[in-house]
């Protein structure tokens, strides 16, 4: 009967704790955009619990397994040294690559998911969660601490924009309350049995029924709370606290979540998305000064400062290929970008100088078509889409200067451009082809809707203008938007459900609609500056509130042309017609010019070399992770090992007492009890007998539920009277050991107790 009850309790613990780990893992997966089969998550959780139970109950098995693994490795090494070294190196490289990828994934503003590494991270996360839960619940019987830790972890995700975490907190609280009730019952069951007549077999059912009812009431109440609760957006903290922390050291190590530092630029770092790596959501802008800019040359405002060019749409975000970078030397001229501008007849030379204030990034801002970069970096990287980046170890707060050719393009030129005249354009070009692709998951109604908008348009320019004007005239601008629901396409949700938004909504919609209409497009993020941003020192002040997104479309013979679909921003500046051209689109005022519209071309000499990033990731991760990160990880590992060794020794001593009988068992239990009290600052005097010691601490131990009179009577009768120890007396001694542990924690604190 006793073994059956023990097995039932073990199964209940396994189910409840596995459910808690399952909920935490699902929240973590959703927040990180990972994916793992839910059955696998549950299997790993339950398997981890069973392994920990076996190791805790039979610690010697852990030592045996470790010894067998070591022996097997030694035999394998002797039998085939070359194969052993190969596999060892393979495991080391994969482990290092996984850790480096995860570090980059956490701190990069444009991360990509590696399925293998994400599954490894999830497996480690599940095992660590179960280990922590096992220690806190099974060893220390402190479910409240586990609840606080779990709520804090999920609330952290909610703080940084993961709205679904609200659902996970409800689930977590419900299961945790049930676990709390069961653990409390398990602890009190023995005490009830010692007090004859209080305990009955029905107690467990009554106790758990009340616990379930209590948990259900709380869960139901939580469901009546407003569902529109938004994640915390403490802009003051971001501007004042986080920025100070960044200045104190994060500039060297990387970046904080949702904070632009020496990573690839993204306006998501400035509040333009609630969750990581996902478009949309409410915005609260900041006026924190990021950098100052000096513009030299004949160019009108507003001036667009390009920071990041993206051409791959995933349905929820924009990204770019990771293996297309080339390298160039500082002050060299002749960058080669994708596009053909053979028909462009007029350009303006413009120089942009950037003076960082409270913001640094690897991304180099430019006005358009840079042909020269002057900085102290030595080398830099660029891709055919127009992104220019510094090596991460070269990022500093120093200024840099970018010289650009800004073309002057006329609307009637674009309108009359035709394929016969522009034979240089090659639609088989890989980059251009990428800029025509849409996800297979894009709803068909987006395509039908686009075809209706461009119906009757004869040229690519007419189509582009029709899309731009439709978005500007039919979708109001607002920063107060809802988060993108799970499983929805961002553009589809904007066009048919949200029907309002800010720059990322408009730019994404026009980019995708243009591709459907057969016009290559790309999504651009940066800043927009105007006359009122000019300071007394002649420099433009660029604040976080000036972050912006727009779209660039490809026209045969003219390359890439900027369009502004966002309703609250001025469109292209139309002024005059190019000489000799008179025919214009019916919806564009005659004598129009698109002033300062950016275009790239292929007519410059390529001075570049292949980028060393041949593994599909950006840079050498071993150089990006600071040495102190490894030191901290090593110290944490040593601390965990120390705690595990201490727990192992304590469990071993108790196990030894469990295997003894009569007076030997009583002596061993009392010896452990004395040692624990001594660690808490309560020691038996050299001339003090056990009974005298028990009398002295009687009042103190009553606060922890221990009757020292009964305990010492049992100890004297068994130890010196040579009587046997029954199951109830053995339980009493073991409960006294747990009470001694609680006393140590109260007196020394949980940290000192653990260490």
C-alpha positions, 0 to 999 in steps of 0.5 A: 500500500505504501509503495502504491501511494508513493508511486501515485504521488510521484505520477501527480508530481510528474504531471503537474511539474511537466505541465508547468515546464510545458507552459513556460516553454510555450511562452519562451517559444512564442517570445523567441519565435522558435518552433518545437512539437508540443508533444516533444516538449511534454516528453522532454519535460516528463523524461527530465523529471523521471531522470531527476527522481531516479538520480535523487532517490539513487544518487549512486546511479548518477555516478555509475552512469558518469563512470560508464560514459567516461569509460566508454569514451576512453575505450572509443579513444583507444580504439579509434583516436582519429574518429574520437577527435573528429566527433569531439571537435564536431560536438565542440564546434556545434556547441560553440556555434549554437551559443554564438548563434543564440547570442547573435539572435538575442542581440541582433535587430535582424535575426534569423532562426536556425531550426537545429540550434533553436531546438537545442536551445529549447531542449536545454531550456526545458531541462534547466526549467525542470531542474530548477523546479525540481530543486525548488519544489521537490527538494525545498518544498517552496512552491511559492518561490517557483510561482514568483520566478515563473510569473517574473519570467513570463511578465518579462516577456510581456514587458517587452511586448509579447501580449500572449504572455497574459494567457500563459500567466493564467495557465501557469497560475492555475497549475501552480496553485494546484501544485501548491495545494498538493505539496502542502497536503504532502507535507502535512499528511505525516503531521496529521498521521502523527496526531491520531484521529485527525487524518483520514483517507478522505482528506486528500480528496477534500484538500485537492477538491478545495484547491481545484475550486480555489484555482478555478475561481482565480482563473475565472476572475483573471479571464474577466480582466480587460483583454486590451491590457497593453505591454508596459512601454516606459519610455522614460526608462528607455531614455534615462535608465537603459541609456545610462546602462548602455553607456556604462558598458553595453556598447562594448558587449552588444545591445539590450533588447529593443535598443539600437547599439552596435548592431544592424540598424532597425527602427524597431529599436525605437518603439516601432514594434511591441515585440521582437522581430515582428512588425506592428503594435502601438508606438510611443515615440521618444525625442532622445537625440541620437546623432547630429547630421551635416548635409552638404550639396544641393538637396531639398528637404525632407531628406531621407537618411537610409539606414537599412534596406530589406528585400525579403518579406516573411509575412511578419517582418522584413529581412535580407540575405546574409551572404551577399556582403562584400568588403571595401577599404576606407576612402576608396571610391566606386561602390557597386549596387544592384540596378541600372541607371543608364537613362539618368541624365542629371545627378547632384553630389551630396555629402552627409556627415554623421556625429553620433550622440547617444546611439551607435550602430554598424549601419552607415547612414547615407542619402543615396548611392554612396560612392565614398566613405571616410571613417576611421574603421579601415574597412567596411562591408556593403551589399548590392541592396545598398546596406553599408556596415562597419565591422562590429569591433570598429564601431565607435562614437566617432563621426564619418562622412559619406559622399553620394550621387543623388539623381534628378528624375522626372515623372514623365521620364518614368511614365514613358520608359519602355522595355524596348528603350531599356534593354539593359534591364535583366529580370533574371538578375538574382537580386531583382528577382528576390525583390519580386517575390511574395510569401506563399502564405500571402492571402489571395485577397491581397493579390485581387485587391492589388489588381483592382487598384492598378486596373487600367494603369499602362506603365509601371509608374502609373501602377506605383503612383496608383498604389501610393495614392490609394494607401495615402488617401484611404488609410489614416495615419496613427501610432495607436495600433493593435498587435498583429494576431498570431498566424496573420500576414502583416500586410493582409491584416493592415489592408483588411482589418486594422485599416490604419497605421504608421510608416511600417504599415504603409511601406510594407503594403506598398512594397508587397502590392508593387511586387504583385503588380510586377514592380520590384520593390524593397523596404527601407528604414532610416530617418527623415529630417526637415528644416525645423530639425536644423540647430543653431550650429548648422547641424540637423538634430536627429531624434528617435522620433524621426525614425521612418520607413519607406519603399523603393521601386525599380524602374527600367533604365532608372534603377531604384526610385523612392516612394512615400506611401505614408499618409502623414508625410509629404510625397515626392516634390514635383516641380518641373519637366525634363527638357523634351518630354511633355507627356505625363500621367493624367493624375500628375500635374504637368511639368513635374519632377521627382526631386532628389529621388534615389537611384542606384546603378551598375556603371561604376568599377567594382573594387570589392572582394568577397565577404568573409562571412561564408557561413551565412551569418554575419561575422566571426562570433568568437570575436563578438562575445566578450571574454567576461561573458565566458568568465561569468558563465564559468562562475555560474557553472561552478556555483551550480556545481557547488549547489548540486554537490551540497545537495548530493551530500545532504541527500546521501547522509539522509539516505544513509540514515534511511537504510539504518535501523534502530539506535544507529538510525536515530544517531544518524538522524540526530547527528544530521539535525545537530549539524544543520542547526549548527549551520544556522548558528545554534550549536550544542554546548560541549557539556550539554546532553541531547535532552538538555539541548532539546529542552533549550531549543524547544520553544524555538523549534515549536515555531517550525512545527517540531515537538522536541519533547516527543522527538527527544523521548523517541531518540532516547528510547530508540538510541539507548533502549535498543528499541526498533524505529517504526515508520511514524518515528522515522518520518518525525526525524525526517520532518525535523531535518526539513524544519532545520533547513527552514530555520537556516534559510530564515536566519542566513537567507536563501542565497547563503543557504544554497551556497 
